[in-house]
Amino acid sequence: MWRYLPKLEAEPGKGGGRVVSIYFVGPYKPIICGIADYTSFITRESPVGRWGVLSFDLDKYGAPLTSSDDVAADRVWYGIPGRENFSASVILEGLKNLGVKNEDAILWFQHEFGIWPDSQKFAAMLKDLYMPKVVTFHSLHFQSSETPSGLRKSQYELLQTVLPHVEAITVFSYGVYWAVISAFPEYCTKVYIMKHGIHSYPEISSLSRKEAKEKLDNFLLYDSDLDQATKEALHKQRIFLDPDTVVVGETGFLRPSKQSELLYAVRDSLQKTIPHRRIAAARIGRATESQKIYCKQLRREQNGRDKFLLETWLPPNMFPLAQRAFDINFYWPSDCTQSGVLAHALGASAVVAARDLEGVGEILKETGQLVHKDLRHLIMEIRNLILNPELRERTRKKALGYAAEFSWKNQARRHYELAETITKALRKKDEVSSDQSP
């Protein structure tokens, strides 16, 4: 039986039990990172007054910050000293600063190894916190050869020390679920599948691809900070305005692990197999300081004619629109577990062609997207989609159905449903213990 919460029969807290509050622990906006975004999307849909965040000192965390000022200051405490400097006492201090008095409060940690690099210290912190705890694991593998279960060795060792000291953990995919319970069958009742939330962009998903391309072209030429030479090349080539041009694109951070250079090779292969259609490739994103060497490589491979590197940040309203504008969103990472980029793409009814790898492959197969372990085979599937537009419409509808089922609103409700299940079980356990005491 899946430890999975698909049904949403009532609003959390309206089933007659006591109200439960969740205090999320991890990076939070204005920190720029995928997990900070993830937590902000959950809290955005959480019941008013029933959530808080314990986050890191913004000056010491070591990540870029946005200029956003829409953080609920009374619900967020930026007091964890740093990724190497955390403890149970620090977390308890944060709860005190947030005025936590409700006995039905749950600590909910967002875990990724770059955020909590000292696994032994992380486990010790959980052990010393005498209150209900849940951990969402963002970066567990299930296709590794390092252990029989498919987990990486470091992940197995972390779970071995963490599982005894938490009430539950949540994972994003069936593959990870099976890996964890096969490795730790004694803790199978603590493991839950909580799918990654999907965004909802009804205005964007209702646009025709022609309309989306026109809006993206207008932004890039007139509102973005692209250099003038790139704007002139984009204007001359009209890759987003020519109705006969097929655009294969990619958005997001310019990380080497994404292997975005393959985007240009895929364009060349498609052009050879479909010579009567013009194929263009567009990679949109900007490099952080650590990614500038890789960015130079991409610059050398783009040509400003049918291969573009568009170095600009896409604002929140333009990111999913760009994904909708691309005829195909290409994604072939060298390593991944799941991807926040897909949460935007599926909600924008974009078409994705990607590598069948870990949780990314799992979610794309569930949503009817193009996915394969072999790049050459995937290129042929892209070719088939380009030549058969009706396939694109079927893919689009299936993605939108998935996006509705796993919207951030629904996933936030599932968080509170699990929280209430945990507190109810703990109260029942306390009552039994009390009845048995002399």
Buried (B, 14 or more C-beta within 10 A) or exposed (E): EEBBBEEBEEEBBEEEBEBBBBBBBBBBBBBBBBBBBBBBBBBEBBBEEBBBBBBBEEEEBEBEEEEEEEBEEEBBBBBBEEBEEBBBEBBBBBBEEBEBEEEBBBBBBBBBBEBBEBBEBBBBBBBEBEBBBBBBBBBBBBBBEEBEBBBBEEBBBBBBBBBBBBBBBBBBBBBBBBBBBBBBEEBEEBBBBBBBBBBBBEEBBEBEBEBBBBBBBEBBBEEBEBEEEBBEBBEEBEBBBEEEBBBBBBBBBBBBEBBBBBBBBBBEBBBEBBEEBBBBBBBBBBBEEEBEEBBEEBEEBBEBEBBBBBBBEBEEEBBBBBBBBBBBBBBBBEEBBBBBBBBBBBBBBBBBBBBBBBBBBBBBEBBBBBBBEEBEEBBBBBBEBBEEEEBBEEBBEBBBEBBEEBBBBBBBBBBBBBBBBBBBBBBEEEEEEEEEEE
